Amino acid sequence: MRDHPSRKKPGSLAAGLICALAVVAGPDRLSIGEQPVMVGKAKADGGKESGKAGRAPSMPMARDPSVAVAEEYEAARRKGTREALELFIARHSDDPLAEQARAELKRLSR
């Protein structure tokens, strides 16, 4: 009895699935026991940087809060309006510069 041409052997289905998985896994994977290509690249690049971690920081370093507050105070003082000084005081009431802003505000009201 002849097999129908559309029927395939059960083993060919498993082989097809394995091939499909290999394609989906992508070219960055090598055969069993070998490392992914990206690991090899990371190791190759790792020697170029002297003792630093291979990762670049994802965010810039945070600014010093006291520097930011001082800049904001100077901007409010340069503007020289009640609104600017009151806004600074409202935002930074516990900062030592808030006391200077209050004194500046009193001078403006004279």
N, CA, C and O atoms as CSV, one atom per row, in Angstrom:
chain,resi,resn,atom,element,x,y,z
A,1,MET,N,N,0.823,-1.165,0.000
A,1,MET,CA,C,0.000,0.000,0.000
A,1,MET,C,C,0.878,1.242,0.000
A,1,MET,O,O,1.830,1.342,0.774
A,2,ARG,N,N,0.557,2.166,-0.856
A,2,ARG,CA,C,1.371,3.370,-0.986
A,2,ARG,C,C,0.859,4.441,-0.031
A,2,ARG,O,O,-0.341,4.553,0.220
A,3,ASP,N,N,1.808,5.233,0.500
A,3,ASP,CA,C,1.427,6.365,1.352
A,3,ASP,C,C,0.888,7.487,0.494
A,3,ASP,O,O,1.357,7.730,-0.618
A,4,HIS,N,N,-0.070,8.137,1.015
A,4,HIS,CA,C,-0.619,9.301,0.327
A,4,HIS,C,C,0.456,10.390,0.333
A,4,HIS,O,O,1.136,10.551,1.347
A,5,PRO,N,N,0.638,11.141,-0.752
A,5,PRO,CA,C,1.711,12.135,-0.820
A,5,PRO,C,C,1.592,13.235,0.236
A,5,PRO,O,O,2.610,13.817,0.610
A,6,SER,N,N,0.392,13.540,0.730
A,6,SER,CA,C,0.259,14.609,1.720
A,6,SER,C,C,0.604,14.136,3.127
A,6,SER,O,O,0.777,14.956,4.029
A,7,ARG,N,N,0.705,12.830,3.323
A,7,ARG,CA,C,1.060,12.299,4.637
A,7,ARG,C,C,2.571,12.251,4.772
A,7,ARG,O,O,3.288,11.822,3.868
A,8,LYS,N,N,3.028,12.704,5.925
A,8,LYS,CA,C,4.468,12.682,6.172
A,8,LYS,C,C,4.723,11.775,7.351
A,8,LYS,O,O,3.809,11.418,8.094
A,9,LYS,N,N,5.957,11.413,7.509
A,9,LYS,CA,C,6.335,10.577,8.637
A,9,LYS,C,C,6.259,11.406,9.914
A,9,LYS,O,O,6.546,12.603,9.880
A,10,PRO,N,N,5.880,10.800,11.039
A,10,PRO,CA,C,5.777,11.545,12.296
A,10,PRO,C,C,7.095,12.205,12.699
A,10,PRO,O,O,7.070,13.265,13.325
A,11,GLY,N,N,8.212,11.631,12.373
A,11,GLY,CA,C,9.518,12.200,12.735
A,11,GLY,C,C,9.794,13.499,12.010
A,11,GLY,O,O,10.502,14.359,12.533
A,12,SER,N,N,9.248,13.657,10.815
A,12,SER,CA,C,9.517,14.885,10.062
A,12,SER,C,C,8.811,16.084,10.701
A,12,SER,O,O,9.292,17.212,10.596
A,13,LEU,N,N,7.675,15.848,11.360
A,13,LEU,CA,C,6.992,16.926,12.066
A,13,LEU,C,C,7.850,17.423,13.227
A,13,LEU,O,O,7.989,18.630,13.420
A,14,ALA,N,N,8.419,16.511,13.994
A,14,ALA,CA,C,9.280,16.891,15.115
A,14,ALA,C,C,10.511,17.629,14.615
A,14,ALA,O,O,10.937,18.612,15.222
A,15,ALA,N,N,11.082,17.167,13.520
A,15,ALA,CA,C,12.259,17.831,12.960
A,15,ALA,C,C,11.901,19.238,12.493
A,15,ALA,O,O,12.689,20.170,12.656
A,16,GLY,N,N,10.722,19.390,11.917
A,16,GLY,CA,C,10.279,20.711,11.472
A,16,GLY,C,C,10.090,21.662,12.642
A,16,GLY,O,O,10.445,22.838,12.555
A,17,LEU,N,N,9.530,21.154,13.740
A,17,LEU,CA,C,9.351,21.988,14.929
A,17,LEU,C,C,10.690,22.413,15.524
A,17,LEU,O,O,10.846,23.551,15.966
A,18,ILE,N,N,11.642,21.507,15.533
A,18,ILE,CA,C,12.968,21.839,16.058
A,18,ILE,C,C,13.620,22.919,15.202
A,18,ILE,O,O,14.234,23.847,15.727
A,19,CYS,N,N,13.485,22.797,13.890
A,19,CYS,CA,C,14.049,23.813,12.991
A,19,CYS,C,C,13.363,25.161,13.211
A,19,CYS,O,O,14.018,26.203,13.216
A,20,ALA,N,N,12.049,25.134,13.391
A,20,ALA,CA,C,11.322,26.379,13.622
A,20,ALA,C,C,11.784,27.033,14.924
A,20,ALA,O,O,11.953,28.251,14.977
A,21,LEU,N,N,11.985,26.240,15.963
A,21,LEU,CA,C,12.472,26.786,17.225
A,21,LEU,C,C,13.870,27.367,17.079
A,21,LEU,O,O,14.182,28.395,17.681
A,22,ALA,N,N,14.705,26.720,16.289
A,22,ALA,CA,C,16.058,27.230,16.075
A,22,ALA,C,C,16.018,28.580,15.367
A,22,ALA,O,O,16.807,29.472,15.677
A,23,VAL,N,N,15.101,28.727,14.418
A,23,VAL,CA,C,14.977,29.997,13.701
A,23,VAL,C,C,14.442,31.079,14.637
A,23,VAL,O,O,14.922,32.213,14.616
A,24,VAL,N,N,13.447,30.732,15.457
A,24,VAL,CA,C,12.860,31.698,16.380
A,24,VAL,C,C,13.879,32.129,17.428
A,24,VAL,O,O,13.900,33.293,17.828
A,25,ALA,N,N,14.719,31.209,17.872
A,25,ALA,CA,C,15.727,31.537,18.879
A,25,ALA,C,C,16.691,32.587,18.357
A,25,ALA,O,O,17.275,33.333,19.143
A,26,GLY,N,N,16.865,32.655,17.072
A,26,GLY,CA,C,17.674,33.706,16.472
A,26,GLY,C,C,19.117,33.321,16.274
A,26,GLY,O,O,19.582,32.308,16.797
A,27,PRO,N,N,19.824,34.138,15.513
A,27,PRO,CA,C,21.211,33.834,15.190
A,27,PRO,C,C,22.172,34.114,16.338
A,27,PRO,O,O,23.353,33.784,16.239
A,28,ASP,N,N,21.692,34.714,17.425
A,28,ASP,CA,C,22.599,34.989,18.532
A,28,ASP,C,C,22.802,33.778,19.432
A,28,ASP,O,O,23.531,33.859,20.421
A,29,ARG,N,N,22.185,32.686,19.113
A,29,ARG,CA,C,22.359,31.450,19.875
A,29,ARG,C,C,23.191,30.478,19.035
A,29,ARG,O,O,23.015,30.360,17.822
A,30,LEU,N,N,24.074,29.809,19.706
A,30,LEU,CA,C,24.897,28.823,19.016
A,30,LEU,C,C,24.498,27.441,19.495
A,30,LEU,O,O,23.579,27.305,20.303
A,31,SER,N,N,25.166,26.432,19.017
A,31,SER,CA,C,24.787,25.071,19.377
A,31,SER,C,C,25.005,24.810,20.865
A,31,SER,O,O,25.639,25.601,21.564
A,32,ILE,N,N,24.474,23.702,21.326
A,32,ILE,CA,C,24.484,23.351,22.749
A,32,ILE,C,C,25.909,23.401,23.291
A,32,ILE,O,O,26.840,22.884,22.674
A,33,GLY,N,N,26.061,24.025,24.442
A,33,GLY,CA,C,27.363,24.111,25.082
A,33,GLY,C,C,28.132,25.365,24.716
A,33,GLY,O,O,29.105,25.700,25.391
A,34,GLU,N,N,27.735,26.056,23.686
A,34,GLU,CA,C,28.418,27.285,23.299
A,34,GLU,C,C,27.647,28.483,23.833
A,34,GLU,O,O,26.453,28.391,24.120
A,35,GLN,N,N,28.333,29.594,23.959
A,35,GLN,CA,C,27.709,30.794,24.508
A,35,GLN,C,C,27.028,31.595,23.411
A,35,GLN,O,O,27.404,31.508,22.242
A,36,PRO,N,N,26.025,32.374,23.793
A,36,PRO,CA,C,25.418,33.268,22.817
A,36,PRO,C,C,26.457,34.253,22.279
A,36,PRO,O,O,27.434,34.569,22.958
A,37,VAL,N,N,26.242,34.722,21.081
A,37,VAL,CA,C,27.179,35.627,20.428
A,37,VAL,C,C,27.373,36.892,21.259
A,37,VAL,O,O,28.493,37.392,21.361
A,38,MET,N,N,26.307,37.417,21.852
A,38,MET,CA,C,26.407,38.661,22.617
A,38,MET,C,C,27.330,38.507,23.824
A,38,MET,O,O,28.011,39.461,24.199
A,39,VAL,N,N,27.366,37.326,24.437
A,39,VAL,CA,C,28.261,37.104,25.565
A,39,VAL,C,C,29.696,37.184,25.089
A,39,VAL,O,O,30.545,37.776,25.756
A,40,GLY,N,N,29.969,36.592,23.944
A,40,GLY,CA,C,31.316,36.660,23.383
A,40,GLY,C,C,31.723,38.082,23.072
A,40,GLY,O,O,32.865,38.466,23.323
A,41,LYS,N,N,30.806,38.876,22.529
A,41,LYS,CA,C,31.102,40.275,22.226
A,41,LYS,C,C,31.356,41.058,23.504
A,41,LYS,O,O,32.262,41.891,23.552
A,42,ALA,N,N,30.571,40.801,24.536
A,42,ALA,CA,C,30.748,41.513,25.798
A,42,ALA,C,C,32.105,41.199,26.404
A,42,ALA,O,O,32.770,42.088,26.936
A,43,LYS,N,N,32.516,39.950,26.326
A,43,LYS,CA,C,33.821,39.576,26.860
A,43,LYS,C,C,34.933,40.217,26.045
A,43,LYS,O,O,35.951,40.629,26.602
A,44,ALA,N,N,34.749,40.304,24.740
A,44,ALA,CA,C,35.765,40.916,23.887
A,44,ALA,C,C,35.878,42.408,24.164
A,44,ALA,O,O,36.982,42.952,24.178
A,45,ASP,N,N,34.753,43.074,24.383
A,45,ASP,CA,C,34.762,44.506,24.660
A,45,ASP,C,C,35.193,44.803,26.092
A,45,ASP,O,O,35.661,45.904,26.381
A,46,GLY,N,N,35.042,43.845,26.977
A,46,GLY,CA,C,35.345,44.067,28.384
A,46,GLY,C,C,36.791,44.422,28.634
A,46,GLY,O,O,37.075,45.163,29.576
A,47,GLY,N,N,37.715,43.929,27.836
A,47,GLY,CA,C,39.123,44.226,28.026
A,47,GLY,C,C,39.489,45.633,27.629
A,47,GLY,O,O,40.544,46.124,28.029
A,48,LYS,N,N,38.660,46.294,26.861
A,48,LYS,CA,C,38.961,47.641,26.381
A,48,LYS,C,C,38.809,48.680,27.474
A,48,LYS,O,O,39.496,49.701,27.456
A,49,GLU,N,N,37.921,48.438,28.423
A,49,GLU,CA,C,37.709,49.385,29.511
A,49,GLU,C,C,38.464,48.892,30.728
A,49,GLU,O,O,38.312,47.740,31.135
A,50,SER,N,N,39.265,49.743,31.300
A,50,SER,CA,C,40.117,49.322,32.403
A,50,SER,C,C,39.347,49.282,33.714
A,50,SER,O,O,39.188,50.307,34.377
A,51,GLY,N,N,38.874,48.113,34.084
A,51,GLY,CA,C,38.231,47.913,35.369
A,51,GLY,C,C,36.825,48.457,35.496
A,51,GLY,O,O,36.223,48.317,36.560
A,52,LYS,N,N,36.285,49.058,34.483
A,52,LYS,CA,C,34.926,49.594,34.564
A,52,LYS,C,C,33.935,48.506,34.197
A,52,LYS,O,O,34.265,47.563,33.477
A,53,ALA,N,N,32.733,48.646,34.694
A,53,ALA,CA,C,31.667,47.722,34.313
A,53,ALA,C,C,31.347,47.953,32.844
A,53,ALA,O,O,31.513,49.063,32.340
A,54,GLY,N,N,30.892,46.921,32.160
A,54,GLY,CA,C,30.615,47.011,30.741
A,54,GLY,C,C,29.362,47.786,30.407
A,54,GLY,O,O,29.102,48.045,29.232
A,55,ARG,N,N,28.581,48.164,31.394
A,55,ARG,CA,C,27.321,48.860,31.124
A,55,ARG,C,C,27.492,50.366,31.214
A,55,ARG,O,O,28.204,50.878,32.077
A,56,ALA,N,N,26.838,51.049,30.322
A,56,ALA,CA,C,26.777,52.506,30.398
A,56,ALA,C,C,25.613,52.870,31.311
A,56,ALA,O,O,24.600,52.171,31.325
A,57,PRO,N,N,25.741,53.943,32.067
A,57,PRO,CA,C,24.624,54.315,32.939
A,57,PRO,C,C,23.392,54.658,32.114
A,57,PRO,O,O,23.490,55.297,31.067
A,58,SER,N,N,22.235,54.227,32.596
A,58,SER,CA,C,21.005,54.471,31.855
A,58,SER,C,C,20.454,55.866,32.108
A,58,SER,O,O,19.670,56.378,31.309
A,59,MET,N,N,20.853,56.480,33.203
A,59,MET,CA,C,20.391,57.832,33.523
A,59,MET,C,C,21.592,58.677,33.930
A,59,MET,O,O,22.554,58.158,34.497
A,60,PRO,N,N,21.544,59.949,33.650
A,60,PRO,CA,C,22.631,60.814,34.115
A,60,PRO,C,C,22.599,60.928,35.637
A,60,PRO,O,O,21.578,60.673,36.276
A,61,MET,N,N,23.719,61.309,36.189
A,61,MET,CA,C,23.800,61.467,37.638
A,61,MET,C,C,22.845,62.575,38.085
A,61,MET,O,O,22.657,63.570,37.384
A,62,ALA,N,N,22.253,62.389,39.252
A,62,ALA,CA,C,21.323,63.387,39.787
A,62,ALA,C,C,22.097,64.632,40.219
A,62,ALA,O,O,23.230,64.546,40.693
A,63,ARG,N,N,21.464,65.782,40.046
A,63,ARG,CA,C,22.093,67.036,40.462
A,63,ARG,C,C,22.046,67.158,41.972
A,63,ARG,O,O,21.180,66.579,42.629
A,64,ASP,N,N,22.972,67.906,42.509
A,64,ASP,CA,C,22.974,68.201,43.935
A,64,ASP,C,C,21.765,69.093,44.229
A,64,ASP,O,O,21.654,70.174,43.649
A,65,PRO,N,N,20.866,68.671,45.106
A,65,PRO,CA,C,19.655,69.454,45.369
A,65,PRO,C,C,19.949,70.871,45.863
A,65,PRO,O,O,19.228,71.805,45.512
A,66,SER,N,N,20.984,71.043,46.663
A,66,SER,CA,C,21.275,72.385,47.179
A,66,SER,C,C,21.705,73.327,46.058
A,66,SER,O,O,21.426,74.525,46.116
A,67,VAL,N,N,22.380,72.800,45.043
A,67,VAL,CA,C,22.770,73.626,43.895
A,67,VAL,C,C,21.525,74.047,43.117
A,67,VAL,O,O,21.409,75.198,42.694
A,68,ALA,N,N,20.610,73.121,42.933
A,68,ALA,CA,C,19.376,73.432,42.206
A,68,ALA,C,C,18.553,74.483,42.955
A,68,ALA,O,O,17.993,75.386,42.334
A,69,VAL,N,N,18.478,74.372,44.278
A,69,VAL,CA,C,17.726,75.336,45.084
A,69,VAL,C,C,18.391,76.711,45.007
A,69,VAL,O,O,17.710,77.730,44.884
A,70,ALA,N,N,19.724,76.736,45.079
A,70,ALA,CA,C,20.442,78.011,45.000
A,70,ALA,C,C,20.214,78.685,43.646
A,70,ALA,O,O,20.036,79.901,43.576
A,71,GLU,N,N,20.219,77.894,42.576
A,71,GLU,CA,C,19.960,78.452,41.243
A,71,GLU,C,C,18.541,79.016,41.155
A,71,GLU,O,O,18.313,80.068,40.558
A,72,GLU,N,N,17.601,78.303,41.754
A,72,GLU,CA,C,16.215,78.776,41.735
A,72,GLU,C,C,16.068,80.069,42.542
A,72,GLU,O,O,15.328,80.971,42.149
A,73,TYR,N,N,16.769,80.151,43.662
A,73,TYR,CA,C,16.731,81.378,44.468
A,73,TYR,C,C,17.303,82.553,43.678
A,73,TYR,O,O,16.719,83.637,43.659
A,74,GLU,N,N,18.439,82.336,43.029
A,74,GLU,CA,C,19.061,83.407,42.240
A,74,GLU,C,C,18.138,83.864,41.116
A,74,GLU,O,O,18.048,85.058,40.830
A,75,ALA,N,N,17.457,82.924,40.486
A,75,ALA,CA,C,16.525,83.284,39.410
A,75,ALA,C,C,15.371,84.119,39.954
A,75,ALA,O,O,14.953,85.088,39.321
A,76,ALA,N,N,14.856,83.750,41.123
A,76,ALA,CA,C,13.757,84.511,41.738
A,76,ALA,C,C,14.236,85.902,42.135
A,76,ALA,O,O,13.514,86.886,41.971
A,77,ARG,N,N,15.450,85.977,42.657
A,77,ARG,CA,C,16.005,87.269,43.068
A,77,ARG,C,C,16.253,88.177,41.860
A,77,ARG,O,O,15.978,89.376,41.913
A,78,ARG,N,N,16.774,87.600,40.772
A,78,ARG,CA,C,17.002,88.390,39.552
A,78,ARG,C,C,15.691,88.913,38.983
A,78,ARG,O,O,15.611,90.038,38.490
A,79,LYS,N,N,14.655,88.058,39.065
A,79,LYS,CA,C,13.353,88.492,38.565
A,79,LYS,C,C,12.831,89.657,39.403
A,79,LYS,O,O,12.244,90.605,38.881
A,80,GLY,N,N,13.056,89.565,40.706
A,80,GLY,CA,C,12.758,90.681,41.592
A,80,GLY,C,C,11.290,90.968,41.835
A,80,GLY,O,O,10.941,92.082,42.224
A,81,THR,N,N,10.421,89.994,41.616
A,81,THR,CA,C,8.993,90.217,41.850
A,81,THR,C,C,8.546,89.486,43.108
A,81,THR,O,O,9.165,88.513,43.538
A,82,ARG,N,N,7.448,89.982,43.690
A,82,ARG,CA,C,6.864,89.301,44.855
A,82,ARG,C,C,6.501,87.865,44.508
A,82,ARG,O,O,6.752,86.939,45.279
A,83,GLU,N,N,5.901,87.699,43.327
A,83,GLU,CA,C,5.437,86.369,42.916
A,83,GLU,C,C,6.592,85.371,42.853
A,83,GLU,O,O,6.460,84.236,43.311
A,84,ALA,N,N,7.719,85.791,42.289
A,84,ALA,CA,C,8.863,84.884,42.160
A,84,ALA,C,C,9.404,84.492,43.528
A,84,ALA,O,O,9.700,83.322,43.773
A,85,LEU,N,N,9.532,85.471,44.417
A,85,LEU,CA,C,10.042,85.175,45.762
A,85,LEU,C,C,9.050,84.344,46.567
A,85,LEU,O,O,9.452,83.427,47.284
A,86,GLU,N,N,7.761,84.652,46.456
A,86,GLU,CA,C,6.752,83.863,47.171
A,86,GLU,C,C,6.722,82.422,46.676
A,86,GLU,O,O,6.556,81.490,47.463
A,87,LEU,N,N,6.883,82.251,45.379
A,87,LEU,CA,C,6.926,80.891,44.834
A,87,LEU,C,C,8.134,80.135,45.371
A,87,LEU,O,O,8.024,78.965,45.737
A,88,PHE,N,N,9.287,80.799,45.420
A,88,PHE,CA,C,10.483,80.152,45.966
A,88,PHE,C,C,10.254,79.751,47.423
A,88,PHE,O,O,10.584,78.634,47.824
A,89,ILE,N,N,9.691,80.661,48.208
A,89,ILE,CA,C,9.438,80.376,49.628
A,89,ILE,C,C,8.455,79.216,49.772
A,89,ILE,O,O,8.638,78.353,50.630
A,90,ALA,N,N,7.423,79.191,48.947
A,90,ALA,CA,C,6.439,78.105,49.019
A,90,ALA,C,C,7.075,76.762,48.672
A,90,ALA,O,O,6.756,75.743,49.286
A,91,ARG,N,N,7.957,76.761,47.707
A,91,ARG,CA,C,8.585,75.498,47.277
A,91,ARG,C,C,9.685,75.036,48.222
A,91,ARG,O,O,9.901,73.834,48.374
A,92,HIS,N,N,10.382,75.973,48.861
A,92,HIS,CA,C,11.564,75.626,49.668
A,92,HIS,C,C,11.512,76.291,51.041
A,92,HIS,O,O,12.502,76.878,51.480
A,93,SER,N,N,10.392,76.208,51.708
A,93,SER,CA,C,10.198,76.920,52.981
A,93,SER,C,C,11.169,76.483,54.072
A,93,SER,O,O,11.467,77.267,54.972
A,94,ASP,N,N,11.665,75.254,54.013
A,94,ASP,CA,C,12.571,74.776,55.060
A,94,ASP,C,C,14.042,74.999,54.721
A,94,ASP,O,O,14.910,74.677,55.533
A,95,ASP,N,N,14.340,75.535,53.552
A,95,ASP,CA,C,15.723,75.773,53.144
A,95,ASP,C,C,16.214,77.092,53.742
A,95,ASP,O,O,15.434,78.037,53.862
A,96,PRO,N,N,17.494,77.172,54.119
A,96,PRO,CA,C,18.032,78.432,54.655
A,96,PRO,C,C,17.878,79.618,53.694
A,96,PRO,O,O,17.771,80.761,54.139
A,97,LEU,N,N,17.867,79.361,52.404
A,97,LEU,CA,C,17.698,80.449,51.440
A,97,LEU,C,C,16.289,81.041,51.483
A,97,LEU,O,O,16.073,82.163,51.026
A,98,ALA,N,N,15.340,80.296,52.026
A,98,ALA,CA,C,13.974,80.816,52.143
A,98,ALA,C,C,13.947,82.020,53.081
A,98,ALA,O,O,13.173,82.955,52.879
A,99,GLU,N,N,14.794,81.990,54.106
A,99,GLU,CA,C,14.874,83.134,55.029
A,99,GLU,C,C,15.392,84.370,54.300
A,99,GLU,O,O,14.908,85.479,54.522
A,100,GLN,N,N,16.377,84.169,53.432
A,100,GLN,CA,C,16.886,85.295,52.636
A,100,GLN,C,C,15.805,85.801,51.683
A,100,GLN,O,O,15.682,87.004,51.455
A,101,ALA,N,N,15.029,84.881,51.135
A,101,ALA,CA,C,13.942,85.277,50.231
A,101,ALA,C,C,12.883,86.072,50.992
A,101,ALA,O,O,12.320,87.027,50.459
A,102,ARG,N,N,12.612,85.676,52.241
A,102,ARG,CA,C,11.649,86.426,53.060
A,102,ARG,C,C,12.156,87.849,53.322
A,102,ARG,O,O,11.391,88.813,53.265
A,103,ALA,N,N,13.455,87.963,53.608
A,103,ALA,CA,C,14.040,89.289,53.843
A,103,ALA,C,C,13.961,90.135,52.571
A,103,ALA,O,O,13.654,91.326,52.629
A,104,GLU,N,N,14.235,89.525,51.444
A,104,GLU,CA,C,14.142,90.224,50.153
A,104,GLU,C,C,12.705,90.672,49.898
A,104,GLU,O,O,12.463,91.763,49.381
A,105,LEU,N,N,11.768,89.822,50.264
A,105,LEU,CA,C,10.346,90.135,50.090
A,105,LEU,C,C,9.944,91.339,50.950
A,105,LEU,O,O,9.167,92.188,50.512
A,106,LYS,N,N,10.475,91.408,52.173
A,106,LYS,CA,C,10.190,92.552,53.053
A,106,LYS,C,C,10.758,93.841,52.465
A,106,LYS,O,O,10.129,94.896,52.551
A,107,ARG,N,N,11.946,93.754,51.867
A,107,ARG,CA,C,12.557,94.942,51.251
A,107,ARG,C,C,11.721,95.435,50.078
A,107,ARG,O,O,11.616,96.639,49.843
A,108,LEU,N,N,11.122,94.492,49.338
A,108,LEU,CA,C,10.289,94.882,48.196
A,108,LEU,C,C,9.028,95.612,48.645
A,108,LEU,O,O,8.546,96.505,47.949
A,109,SER,N,N,8.496,95.238,49.799
A,109,SER,CA,C,7.238,95.828,50.254
A,109,SER,C,C,7.425,97.223,50.840
A,109,SER,O,O,6.440,97.924,51.071
A,110,ARG,N,N,8.647,97.636,51.081
A,110,ARG,CA,C,8.905,98.978,51.647
A,110,ARG,C,C,8.789,100.048,50.610
A,110,ARG,O,O,8.974,101.226,50.915
